[in-house]
Amino acid sequence: MSAAIKWFWFASPQTFFPLAGTLARACWIGAALLAAAGLYVGFFVAPTDAQQGEAYRIIFIHVPAAWMSMFLYVVMAFWAAIGLAFNTRLSSMMASAVAPTGALFTFIALWTGALWGRPTWGAYWVWDARLTSELILLFLYLGFMALQAAIDDPRRADRAGALLAIVGVVNVPIIYYSVTWWNTLHQGASVSLTRAPSMASTMLTGMLLMALAFWLYSIAASLARVRCIILERA
Amino acid sequence: MTWGGWSEFWAMGGYGFYVWGSYAVTGAGIALEIHFLRRRAREAKA
């Protein structure tokens, strides 16, 4: 079988179902192992921060959760757009499967941010550009899920949700660049591709391990959910 | 090892409420999602 035919073979929900199960199992295990390693490094290897003391240890979940919240929205909008353009059922199902996990990581980013903001800024919440645009991201995820839940015909629900997801994707670069475009209380990026990270290497290792764990967790949860959706729509 | 003992570990240098409040809610959110996913899978297969 040629590579091109294989690609379309797995675009069918029925043939994708067992593959998604196998991939999800591997990702659950990988996520658990990486999270254990990340938490070990984060709590027992990484040193106390000179400025923030132990409060900084929230970083090991806050930053990975915030990354996932933005990344998963782009993934959701991508699958929704593919489903809308090519009318492929599985693509739209993937978009619906990613949304709750994306909403969860957005909530985690906001929650841990509030608990980090209180000891460092003196406030749980400020109407700063970064925080406000991240809150809008949560509403976009919830709006997408509510809109799809409100429409009985799944194909129509897919199309309506796709439009919302695609329009909302403009918010992602706003979140990402908010700290440079506006004068925000939220600090700028600590990690970037163009310069050396502004933190101890063990801190960075712990954060990257947790980011990988969240990444695999998101894949596992989305694949497990798309299997449910395939069964429900069959 | 950066801690003098378990009580020091749980205290998190006085930031225990903020650090453990973050980790507890994150853990609870993930546990809830897994719970709902398993229930949905059971119901979908039934």
HADDOCK unambig.tbl for C-alpha pairs under 7 A between the chains (distance, minus, plus):
assign (segid A and resid 44 and name CA) (segid B and resid 1 and name CA) 5.41 0.50 0.50
assign (segid A and resid 44 and name CA) (segid B and resid 2 and name CA) 6.09 0.50 0.50
assign (segid A and resid 45 and name CA) (segid B and resid 1 and name CA) 6.38 0.50 0.50
assign (segid A and resid 47 and name CA) (segid B and resid 2 and name CA) 6.71 0.50 0.50
assign (segid A and resid 53 and name CA) (segid B and resid 13 and name CA) 6.87 0.50 0.50
assign (segid A and resid 54 and name CA) (segid B and resid 12 and name CA) 5.56 0.50 0.50
assign (segid A and resid 54 and name CA) (segid B and resid 13 and name CA) 5.80 0.50 0.50
assign (segid A and resid 54 and name CA) (segid B and resid 15 and name CA) 6.52 0.50 0.50
assign (segid A and resid 55 and name CA) (segid B and resid 15 and name CA) 5.53 0.50 0.50
assign (segid A and resid 55 and name CA) (segid B and resid 19 and name CA) 6.16 0.50 0.50
assign (segid A and resid 57 and name CA) (segid B and resid 19 and name CA) 6.75 0.50 0.50
assign (segid A and resid 58 and name CA) (segid B and resid 19 and name CA) 5.69 0.50 0.50
assign (segid A and resid 58 and name CA) (segid B and resid 22 and name CA) 6.72 0.50 0.50
assign (segid A and resid 104 and name CA) (segid B and resid 29 and name CA) 6.99 0.50 0.50
assign (segid A and resid 108 and name CA) (segid B and resid 26 and name CA) 5.93 0.50 0.50
assign (segid A and resid 111 and name CA) (segid B and resid 22 and name CA) 6.93 0.50 0.50
assign (segid A and resid 112 and name CA) (segid B and resid 22 and name CA) 4.92 0.50 0.50
assign (segid A and resid 115 and name CA) (segid B and resid 18 and name CA) 5.12 0.50 0.50
assign (segid A and resid 115 and name CA) (segid B and resid 22 and name CA) 6.55 0.50 0.50
assign (segid A and resid 116 and name CA) (segid B and resid 18 and name CA) 6.53 0.50 0.50
assign (segid A and resid 225 and name CA) (segid B and resid 37 and name CA) 6.50 0.50 0.50
assign (segid A and resid 228 and name CA) (segid B and resid 40 and name CA) 6.60 0.50 0.50
assign (segid A and resid 228 and name CA) (segid B and resid 41 and name CA) 5.37 0.50 0.50
assign (segid A and resid 228 and name CA) (segid B and resid 44 and name CA) 5.87 0.50 0.50
assign (segid A and resid 231 and name CA) (segid B and resid 44 and name CA) 5.82 0.50 0.50
assign (segid A and resid 231 and name CA) (segid B and resid 45 and name CA) 6.93 0.50 0.50
assign (segid A and resid 232 and name CA) (segid B and resid 44 and name CA) 5.71 0.50 0.50
